[in-house]
């Protein structure tokens, strides 16, 4: 989407899986172009069957970045 911010949400709380689900379903998914691919890191609140299913049901794909390793 270039350098344009398009799915901005402000939550005055700690982010957990429930808050992230609300952001995904109410803010992000309605703004995405059809057949988008969503890349996420491996934060525990990014993962959940309801989150994955919402993304798939909206016609998008989800990909997780590789787990970070500080070893070289």
Phi, psi and omega in degrees: 000017177070222181253014181272128172279130186225352181224068186266134176221145178242119180239125180265063181194174173288143180274127174227185183300321181293316179295318179297320178300317178298316179297316179301308188282326185263334186244307186287303187303319179296340183265345186284144171293158180303148175056041178280158173248126181256122177257131180226154173280188186260029175301138185301327181284351176281343185254138177171142181301321181293326177291310179300317182294322178298318180294313180296316180297333178277359176089022182245172177244155177236136176228138177258137176293154177299152178297135181291136173226126181277356179278140179242000000 
